[in-house]
Amino acid sequence: MYNTGMKEYFYKSIIESCEEGGFSAYVPSLPGCVSEGETYEDCLANIREAAELYLETMLERGNKVIEDKTHIAEMCFTV
């Protein structure tokens, strides 16, 4: 494998189904980074592209990349 000079960043994305159909997604640690898609797979691909463009823009502008501080916990509630 060769070095492309690119760095990997790991972020959590929240993907939710929409009442009207399709899916919406956002990256909590990247404010304003949102997308949608007709299928789960489309939505996943679209939020990946949106996050990559978000990070590329930050780097091009000389901004520090925001660290992912999102924690996800699946919980069971008994009522």
C-alpha positions as CSV (number, residue, x, y, z in Angstrom):
1,M,0.0,0.0,0.0
2,Y,1.2,3.5,-0.7
3,N,0.8,6.8,1.2
4,T,-1.6,9.2,-0.5
5,G,-0.8,12.0,1.9
6,M,-4.4,11.9,3.1
7,K,-5.4,11.4,6.7
8,E,-8.3,9.4,8.0
9,Y,-10.9,11.0,10.3
10,F,-13.5,9.0,12.2
11,Y,-16.9,10.6,13.0
12,K,-20.3,9.2,14.1
13,S,-23.3,9.9,11.9
14,I,-26.9,9.7,13.0
15,I,-29.2,8.3,10.4
16,E,-33.0,8.5,10.9
17,S,-35.9,7.3,8.8
18,C,-38.3,10.1,7.8
19,E,-42.1,9.9,8.1
20,E,-42.5,11.0,4.5
21,G,-40.1,8.3,3.3
22,G,-36.4,8.2,2.8
23,F,-33.7,8.9,5.4
24,S,-31.9,12.0,6.9
25,A,-28.5,12.1,8.4
26,Y,-26.2,14.4,10.3
27,V,-22.8,14.4,12.0
28,P,-23.2,15.9,15.5
29,S,-19.5,16.9,15.7
30,L,-19.6,18.8,12.4
31,P,-22.3,21.5,12.9
32,G,-24.5,21.9,9.8
33,C,-23.2,18.7,8.2
34,V,-26.5,17.1,7.1
35,S,-27.8,15.1,4.1
36,E,-30.6,12.8,3.1
37,G,-31.3,9.9,0.7
38,E,-34.2,7.8,-0.7
39,T,-32.6,4.6,0.8
40,Y,-30.4,4.0,3.8
41,E,-27.5,3.2,1.5
42,D,-28.0,6.5,-0.5
43,C,-28.2,8.4,2.7
44,L,-25.0,6.8,4.1
45,A,-23.2,7.6,0.8
46,N,-24.5,11.2,0.8
47,I,-23.5,11.9,4.5
48,R,-20.1,10.5,3.8
49,E,-19.7,12.9,0.8
50,A,-21.0,15.8,2.9
51,A,-18.6,15.1,5.8
52,E,-15.6,14.8,3.4
53,L,-16.5,18.1,1.7
54,Y,-17.0,19.7,5.1
55,L,-13.5,18.5,6.3
56,E,-11.8,19.4,3.0
57,T,-13.2,22.9,3.2
58,M,-12.0,23.3,6.8
59,L,-8.5,22.2,5.9
60,E,-8.4,24.4,2.8
61,R,-9.3,27.4,4.9
62,G,-6.6,26.6,7.4
63,N,-9.1,25.7,10.2
64,K,-8.4,23.0,12.7
65,V,-10.4,19.9,12.2
66,I,-12.9,19.4,15.0
67,E,-12.4,16.2,17.0
68,D,-15.4,13.9,17.2
69,K,-16.8,14.1,20.8
70,T,-20.0,12.2,20.2
71,H,-20.7,9.2,22.3
72,I,-23.4,6.8,21.4
73,A,-25.1,4.5,23.9
74,E,-27.8,2.1,23.1
75,M,-30.1,1.9,26.1
76,C,-33.1,-0.2,27.1
77,F,-35.9,1.5,29.1
78,T,-38.5,-0.5,31.1
79,V,-41.7,1.4,31.7
